[in-house]
Every structure is written in structure tokens, then in C-alpha cells.
Amino acid sequence: MDAKAAYRELVERGRERAYLGALGSLAGWDLRTKSPSKGHPHRARAFAALSRVLHQKATDPRIGELLASVEDSALIEDPDVAANVRAWRRDYERVTRVPESLAVEIAEAASRGESAWAELRKKNDWEGFLPFLKKNIELKKAYAEAVGYEDEVYDALLEDYEEGLLTRDLVPLFETLKDPATRLVRRIMEAPKKPRTEILHRHYPKADQEAFILEVIAELGYDLEAGRLDETAHPFAVRIHPGDVRITTRYFEDFFNAAFFGSVHEAGHAMYEQGLPEEHWGTPLGESVSLGVHESQSRMWENLVGRSRGFWEHYFPRAKARFAALADVDLEEFVFAVNEVKPSLIRVEADEVTYNLHILLRFELELALFRGELAPEDLPEAWNRKMEAYLGVVPKTYAEGVMQDVHWAGGAFGYFPTYTLGNVYAAQLFEAAERELGALEPRFAEAAFAPLLGWLRAKVHHHGRHYPPAELIARATGEPVSAGPLLRYLEEKFGALYELT
């Protein structure tokens, strides 16, 4: 078989699957934003049907033959070809180990679980949700056994989101972060200086929030001609295809932070997707490399940019002009308030210092579930114990506790650790960007975000899946992955805000 013809066919097949996947992404966006609840059962079956088609196309033996032809040719000496073939081979070997019936069942259970969660969470109905959760766990255990793993079941789930990551890598990373985070929280709680956070819980009209958010995310670099902002129960970003990358948020008229910082977070995800090379659409070089790297983009724009003083030097006068609630508030008060550190119940509203403790809790619970050390029925009690131990707070309802996130409803086990990886990567990338570009915060005060976005485009976005995630971060920063930059950033920023000694 001619290697060039084989490679062309691989690209064509990849693009066909990508466009079919785009239809699934569009249906997923609709499910979470506009879909009527009575249509959910049929939507689940539609997802299952599409999953069957995609699985058949992804496991076609012809792909293995085409890959072998290219791997055995001189064409593999081209770095782009080699990168695509490496990623295609990895994906092909994983997907062909999963029986079609299992892949379809997983897709349908995820759709049913998410739809049920959206309704049952409102009712605080844990017992109603439990069967959906147990089904997802059962299916993911079967999936892990099918694809295989290095040390333990959980490794197979991590591999879906962060190539090369193992449980034995995560445990010491969380240990490195846990003690400094808990010590910093304790010092902050004991500090006499406190922010005036009631200013964030005044009246912020939804229409004004939306207008302000649209202004800001466009100036950050989110292309609204290639995207849109909608409302949902649990915010997310989704790439339908090049030219259509959507974000969502949720509004609270009595709380400024949720919609604003949630939208900046999702815009960070979307700017990564918009920065992927369009010419490689349908191939690994046109795909994001991992969820950890994805989270590095969202967390960087939300926190290292969006909560910085320089950022608000520029935007606070605009916010003050738009929101009457800020009439008696000055810049320093506002910056301190949006950076409050306080143990809380809800992960998506957690501050930068306590956030990784929320992820540690979920990681430990997931690991216990898949090691068989914890029964699903016992999750609420285990959740509450860990919340009290790590954060000193205990939820009064399932909705603000074990049912607060959509991830388990959709079977996304192994996903949560990527949030902490994202924080680690974000701080390391930002530190490297400042080494090359100089101090960035003074530029934020002038709404000059293009230098940072351009650096990220060149160092991260442009490469797609050319390198595995840990290698990509090392190449971008000149150093292996390390929690050091994150710990330095947290200590410096919050030490100054709270005037810690």
C-alpha cells in the first residue's frame, strides 16, 4: 500500500469522525441548554446511536492496516506525520479493546445520568440519583478492564483525560500541595485583615452581567463571531468544529462572582480551542492535548489574569459605571473581595487557595470507589467527613455536597484531578511567560492581553497533540512539571492581600 495514499485516507477518515463527533457535541450543548426535559429519553438513544456509529468507524480494521503502512515508511520521518500516527495508534489500540455494546451502553448511561442529575439535584434526591451513579461506576469498571491499565483500575480512567498520568504520580503531587494549602488557609483565617465581601452579594441585574461579560471576554481574545454565550445549570465550553466554540454560564443576581469568573474560565477553555490549528482539524494535531492542559488555560485566565489587580485597574471603572451596587466601593476593596479565601461548600465557587482541597477530596473518593474500598451508598457520609477534615465545613444537603458536580452523573471518573493539574500547569506557564515577556500585570491594566494569548498560542495551542501533556509543559516552560510555581504564586499573592507575616 502506498504510504502517502494511506496517510491521506487516515486524514479523511479522521475528519469524517470529527464531523460526526461535532454533531454529537452540538446535541450535547443543546441537551444542557435548550432541550425540553420530555425529550431526554430519546436524546439518550440518539447519543447511543451516534456512539455506535463512531465506535464502528474508530475500530475499523482498515485503520490498523493504514497505520502499519505509514509506520513502515519513510513518511514517518515527517514530524507532523509521526505525531499524528503516534496519537492515532494510541487511540486505535484503546478503542479497539472496548466492545461496541459497552461503548454504546456507556454513552447512553452518561446521557441518562446527566439528564437525571439536572432534575434530581434540584430536588436534593440522592436516593433517586444513586442508581444512575452505580450504573456509571459499574460500566467504567468494565471499561477499565477492557482497555487495560498499568498498576490499578483508576489508571485506565486517568489515561482518558491525561495521557501518561498514573495514580502513583498523583498521590505525591497532592501530598506536595495539601500541607502548604492547609497551612496557608489557617494563616489566612487567623489574619486580622478581612475583605468586605457583602459588596459581591448586592443586586447585579442579569442583563448587565451578561453585557459586561461579553465585553470582557471579547477583549481577552474570545472570538464571538466563532462562539456564543448561553445559560446552563453547570457551566461548560464545547468546540463544535472550527469556527464554532461555545461557552455557557449561570447567573445569580445576588452574587457577582459566579457568572463573571465562570464565564472568564470557560472563555479560557474556548480560546484554547479557537487557537488550535484549523488546517489540522480532524487529526490529533488539531485537537487539545489533555484536560489538564485545558484547565491550565481556563484557570490561568480566570485567576492569574481575571483576579489580578492589574486586570481590575482597567475593568473596575467600567464595572462601577454599569453596576449601581458598586457605587460606594473602591478598587482595593473590590480586588480584595474577589480574592477572598474562605473554606466553602461549592467547588466551582472556591477560592484559589482552597480549590485544590476540593479536588483532593474528590480524587480520594474516586480512588476508594474504584479500589473497592468505598460503596457508592456510603459516598455522602464519606464526602461530609472529608469536607470537615479538609475545609472545616459540612454540607446540609446532597445538592451542595455529593451531588453538586455533573461529572459523576456523566461517568467522568478520573476527570477531577485534571483541575489541580491545570492549576499546576497554569502557574508554571505563567511564570515562564513572564520570564520571556516581562511583567504581565501592568499590561493587563492597559487591556493588553494579546502578548499572553500570543505566547500561549505559540507554546501550547499551536502544537495540538504533537507532544504528550507533560512533555508539552516541559517544552513550553523549559522545566519538568512542578508544583513549585503554584505554591510560590499562592504564597506571594495571598500573603500580600492578607498582610501575612
N, C-alpha and C positions, 0 to 999 in steps of 0.2 A: 504494500500500500504506500502511495506517495505521502511523505510526511507533511508536506505543505497542504495537500488536499485534506489530510486527516485533521490537521490543526484548524483549517477553515471550517470543517464540519463541526469540530468541537465548539468553536466560537458561535456558529449558527445555532447549534443545539442549546448552548448556554443562554443565548439571547431569547430563544423561544421560551425556555423555562422561566427566564426573568420576566418576560411579559405576562406569562400566565400567573406568576407569583405577584405581579403588580395588580392583577385583578383581585387576588386574594387580599392584598394589602388594602385596596380600596374598599372591599367588602368589610374588612376588619375596622377600618376607620368609620364606615357607616354604622356598623354594629355598636360602636362605642359613642357615637354622637347623635345620629338621626334615626336609627332603626326603631320601629314600633315594637313593643315587647311581645305582641302576639305573633310576630314573625320570627322570633328567635329559634323555635324548634326547626323550622325549615332552613333558616340560615345555618344552623349547625350541620344539617345534612348537606347543604351546599358546600360548606367548608370540607366536609368529609369527601365529597365527590371530587373537588379540586385537589385535595391532598392525594387521592388515589391516582389521579392523572399525573401529578407532579412526581409522585413516587415511582410510577412506572417509567416515566421519562428519565428520571435520575438513575434508575437501576438497569436501564437497557444495557445488555451485554456489549452492544456495539460501542459504548463509551469506553469500556475496558480495552477493546481492540484498538480504538483510535488513540488512546493514551499510550499504549505499548508502542504503536508505530512512531509517535513523536519522541517518546523516551529513548528509543533505539536509534535516533537520527541525529545528524549534526545540527538540526534546528534547535535542539535543546540548549545549544551554546548561547542562544539569544537570551539575555537576562529576563525579558518580559515573558517570552515563551516558557522559560524554565519556571518562573514564578507562578504563572497560570497553571501549568501542568502539575506542579507540586501541590497546589491547593486543590485542583480538580481531583487528583489521585487521592488525597486525604479524604475529601468529601465523598468520593465514589466508594471507597472502601468502607466508610462508616455507614453510608445509606444502604448499601447492598447487604449489610448484615441485619437490617431491620425488615422483618416480614411486612408485606404490603398491608395485611389485615391489621397489624399492630400500629403501623403509621397512620392508617385511617382512623382507627379507634382513638388514638391519642389526639388527633386533630378534632374529632367530634367531641371528645370529653373536655378538651380545652375550651371550645366554644360554648358548650353547655355550662361548664363551670363558671366562666366569666359572666354569662348572662344571669345565672342563678345568683352569683355573688352580688351583682349590682342591685338586685331586689332584696335579697336576704340580709345584706348588710344594713340596709335602711331599717329593717325590722329587728335587727340585733338577734337574728335567728341562727345561732350556732348549730343547733341540732339539725336544722334543715340544710345547712351548708355541709355538714360533716360527710354525708355520703359522696358528694362531689369531690371533696378533698381526698377521701380514702381511695376513690377510683383513680384519681390522678397519681397518687403515690404508688398504687399497685401497677399502673401502666408504666410509670417511669422506672420502677424496679425491673420490670420486664424489658424495657428499652435498654437499660444499663447492661443487663446480662447479654442482650443481643449484640450490642456494639463492642462490648468488652471494656476492660479497664486495667490500669497498671497495678494499683495497690488495693483499692476498695471501690465499692459501688459509686460513691459520690464523685469519684474522679471522672467517671463517664459523663456525668451531668455537667461538671465544670468545663469539660472539653468542648461542649456545645457552645459555650459563651466566651471562653478564653483559651485558645489553643495552647497546649503545653502546660497548663496550670494543674497542679496536683494538690490534694488535700494537705500533704506534708509540707507544701510551700506556704499554704495559707495559715496554718496554725502558728508558726513562728512570727509571721507578719502581724497577725492580730495581737500576739503577745507583745510585740515591739510597740504597738500603738496603745494597748489597753492601759498600762500603768501610767504613762505620761498623760494620757487623756483624762483619766480619773483624778490624777493629782492636780491637773490644771483646772478641772471643773471645781474641785474642792477649794482651791485658792481663790477662784473667781467668786464662788458662793460666800466666801469669808471676807471678800473685799468690801470696804465701806462704800465705794462708788457704785451707784446703780443707775441704769438707764430709765428714762421716763417712757415706758412702753405703752401707756394708755393712749398716747398720741397715734398709735398704729391701729387702735380699735375704735376710732371715731367713724363718722359716716363718710364713706368713699363710694359715690354712686358708680354703679356698674358701667354705665355708658362712658363715664370719664376715665375709669380704669382702662377700659378697652382702647379708647382713643390714645391714651398716654402710652400704653404698652406697644401699640402698633408703631407709634413714632420712634420709640426707643429701639425696638428690635430691628427696625429697618436701618437705623443709623449704626447699630452694631455690625450689620452686614448680612442680615437675613433678607433674602430676595423675595419680597412679597408678590412679585409677578410670577414667581415659581413656587408659591406656597400660600398658605392661608392660616388664619387663627380661628378655632372653633371652641365650643364649650363641651366639657365632658365630666364624668364623675371622677375619673382618675387620669390626670394629665399624661400625655404621651406625644411622641413625634413619630411620623411614619413617612418613609420615602415610597411613593407610588412608582415613580420612574424619574429619570432626569427631567427637570422642569416642573415637577410636582412633588414637593416635600412639605408636608403639613404638620402643624403643631396644634395642640389643644391646651386649655387651661380650665380652672374653675374659679368662680368669683364669690367673694364674701364682701358684702357692703360694709361690714363692721370690722374688717381686717385687711389692711393694705398688703401685707407681705405675700399672701397665698397666691394671688393671681399674678402679681408683678414678678416676683422672683421665680415662680413656677414657669412663667412664660419665657423669661430670660434663659432659664435652664433648658427648656425644650428648644428654644432658638439655637442654643449651643449645639444640641444634637443635630438640628436641621442644617446649620451652617456646615457641619462636617459632611453631611450627606450631599449638600449642594456643592461642596468642594471636591467631591470625588470626580475623577476624570471621566467625562461623558463618553469619550471615544472608546472607553473600555467597558461600557455598560454591557452587562450580561456575562462578564468574565470576572474572575477573582480580583483582577487589578482595578475593577470598577466598584468593588464592594468595601464596606468598612471592615476593619481587621478584627475587631473584637468589641464586646460590650464594655470591657474595662477602659479601652481607649475611647470608646464613645462617651462613657461617663466622664472621662477626663476633660472632654470638650464642654459638656454641659455644666459640670461643676466649676470649671475654670471661669466660664462667662457669668455664671450665677454668683459666685462667691469672690474669687480673686479680682474680678472686674466689677461686677454689679454691686457688691457690698463695700467697695473701696471708697475712701474719702474723695479721691480724685474724680471718680465717676459722679458722685453726688455734688461735687463742686459745680459740675456742668448742669446736671439734671434737676437739682433741688429747686432752683428758681422757677423752672417750668412746672414742677410738681406743685409748688406753693401757689403759683398763679392759677392752676387748674382746680386744686382741691381746697375748699374753704376750711377743711379740718386742720390744715397746716398753718393757718393764719398767725398763730402765736408761737410757732416752732422755729428754732434756728437750725442752721446746718449741723452744728456739732451735736445737738440733741437728737436730730434725726439719724445721723450716721451711727451714733451710739445705740439708738433704739433698734435699728435694723440689724445690728450685730449683737444683740443681747444673747448671752449664754445662760440658759436655764433648762435643767432637765425637764423633758416634756414627754407626752404620750405618743405623739404622731411623728413618724419618721420624716415625711415629706415637709414638715414644718420645723424640723430640728435644726439647731444652730450648727456651725462648723465644728465646734469642739465636741459636742455630744453625739454628732451624727454617726460616727464610726462605732459607737457603743450600741446604737440601734442595729447596725449591720452585724456586729459580733453576736448579738442575741439571736438573730435570725439564722446566721451561719451555724451556730451551735445547735439550735433546734433542728435544722435540716439534717445536719450530720447525725444527730441522735436518731432521727426518724429512719434514715437510710442505713444506719448500723443496726437497727432493730432494738435500740436502747430506749425508745420512746414510742408509745402508741399514739396514733392520731387523736384518740379520745382524750388523751391527757395533755394535749397542747395548750389549752387555755391556762391550766394551772402552772405548767412549766413556764409559759410566757410571763405570767404575772410574777413568778418568783424571780426570774432573771431581770425583769423591769425594775423590781425593787432593789435587787442586788447591784445592778449597774447604774441605774439612774435615780433610784430613790423615789420612784412614783409607781403607782399601781392603777391600771385602768379599771373603771367601774362597769364598763360594758364590753361586749365582744367586739362591737363596731370600732371602738377606739383602742382595742387590743389586738387579739389574734386575727381578727377579720379586717383589719384596716387596709391591707395591701391586696391588690388584684393578682399578684404573681402566683400564689399557690392555687388560686382559682383556675388559672390557665395552665397549671402544671409546670410553671417556670422555676423548677428547683435547680439550684446551682447558679442562679442569676444574681442573688443578693450580694455575694462577695465582690462582684464587679463594681459595685458602688464604692466600696472602700478602695479597690484598686484604682478606680477613677480619681479619687481624692489624692492618692499617692502619685499617680502619673501626672495629674494636673499641676501639683506643686513643683514636681521635678521639671516639667516642661516650661512652666512659667519662669522658674529660676534660670533655666538655660536661655530662654528668650531674652531675659533682661541682661544676661551676660553678653549677648550678641547685639541687642538693640539699645541697651541703656535702660534707665528707669522708665517704666511704662505708666505709672500712675499720673505723673504730670501731663502725659499725653491724653489720658482719659479725661482730665479736666478740660481739655480743648476738644473733646469728642473725636479724638484721633485714634480710632480703633483699627484702622487699616494695617498699621505696622504689625500688630499682634496677629490679626487674622491672616495677613500675608505670610508671616513666619509659620503659622500652623498649616496653612495650605501647602507650603513647600516641604515642611519637615514631617507632616503627618498625613494630611488629606490626599495629597498627590500620589502617595505610594499605594493606596488601596491595601490589598493583602500581599503586597510584594514580600514583606517580611512578617514572621510571627510577631505577636504583640510585644513581648519582652525585648526582642531584638530591635523592633521599630523604636521603642522608647530609648534604648541604649544608643542607637544611631542618631536620634534626634538631639539627645542631651549630652552625648559623649561619656555617659556613665551607666553602669548597670542599674536596674530598678532598685530604688532605695526609699525607705520611709523618712530618711533624714530631712529632705527639703520640706515635707509636710509638717514635721514636728517643729522645725525652725520657724516656719511661717506662722503656725498657730501660736507659738510662744511669743514671737515678736509682736504680732498684731494684737492679740488679746491682752498681753502684758501691758502694752501701751494704752489700750482702751480702758482697762480696769485699773491702771496705775499700780500694777503688782510690783512687789519688791523681790 
